[in-house]
Structures are given as C-alpha cells and as structure tokens.
Amino acid sequence: MEETKIINTQENQRPPVLRLFLILSMINGAMSVLSNLIVYSLIDFIRQTFDGKETVNMMGMDVDLSLFLNTDKNFFLLQTILFTISFFGALMMWNYRKVGFHLYTTSQILLLIVSTVYLTGMPFPVLDVVMTALFVYIYAKHI
C-alpha cells in the first residue's frame, strides 16, 4: 500500500514536459532501432538489387540511394546499438533512475559522432545537434 502511494506521488510530480520528452525519446529510439536493424539485415540485398543506380524512380519520385550504396554496413549496426542504449536510457529515466540520463546523453553524443565519421559527404547535422542539446537540457533540468 505504501509503495503504491510513493509511486503515485512520484508520478504526479513528473512535469508534463518531461513526460512528453521521455515518450518522444522512447518512440524515436524504438523506431530507429527497428529501421536500422532492418537496413542492416537487408543492406546486401539492397546493394545487389540497385547495383550501380544512385537514384531510382519510385512512384514518380526520384529516391537517392547513395546512403545505402556508399555507407559501411557497420554504420547501421552501430546506430542500432546506440539507439538501443538511448531507448533504455529514456526508459530508466521514466522509472526515476538517474543512470538513464547518462546512458541517454552518452548514446546521443556518440550517435552524432558516428554519423559525422561514417557519412563524410553529408553536411554537418546542425538540427540533430540542436535537438540533442534540447532534449539533454530538458532532462538535466528535471532529473
């Protein structure tokens, strides 16, 4: 009975903005894990299917496949691992465990570094840096 009261009291103390950001982080982490895992497992098939074609016309739109054709396969595996850590970090923060903040922050910073290292032809991910900084700031403020 007392444990239920403590949990309910803590749930009521969680600010709505923190709740929203944690839910968004968990959704992003789960979807990113799923998509990167699918791409990692199918990258060889994609490369064989579209061999030599940088762009393909699908449903009336030109789709740029250079990311899949020119990027090392391990990039998608690293992304999967880091997004998994990010997801569990957000889940731990949801359960009031401060170590989740450190896991989330570290994985997000490493995601920025990994994408900059592997995707050398891409512009610097300014929006990703801003979004990561915003989420980390909100978590640091409320955790």
RANORHU-V341508 format. One record per pair of residues at least 6 apart in sequence whose C-alpha atoms are under 7 Angstrom apart, sorted by the first residue. I is the first residue (numbers start at 1). GAP is how many residues later the second one is. Records with the same first field share a line. If there is no record, write none. Layout:
# RANORHU-V341508
I=GAP  GAP
This chain:
# RANORHU-V341508
18=120  121  124
21=114
22=68  72
25=62  65
26=61  64  65
29=54  55  57  58
30=57
32=51
33=47  50  51
36=40  43  44
37=40  43
39=37
40=33  36  37
43=25
47=22
54=10  11  12
55=7  8  9  10
56=6  7  8
57=6
71=47
75=43
79=32
82=25  29
85=18  19  22
86=17  18  21  22
89=11  12  14  15
90=10  14
92=8
93=7  8
98=45
105=31
108=24
